[in-house]
């Protein structure tokens, strides 16, 4: 998977991202990915092996 590095993130924004990540029980990295997926309309990234298998099963069943 590609990587992305952010520089010069304002302290207040970083603090908010950390609070959001803590509230959703995920890392700041996963929180940012979730937020970007939400605003982009991209399909959410499966969070664990069971979700990945289910996504594969759904894709395989599609016509």
Protein Blocks (a to p, Z undefined) as FASTA:
>chain_A
ZZdddehiafklmmmmmmmmmmnopafklmmmmmmmmmnopacddfbfklmmmmmmmmmm
pZZ
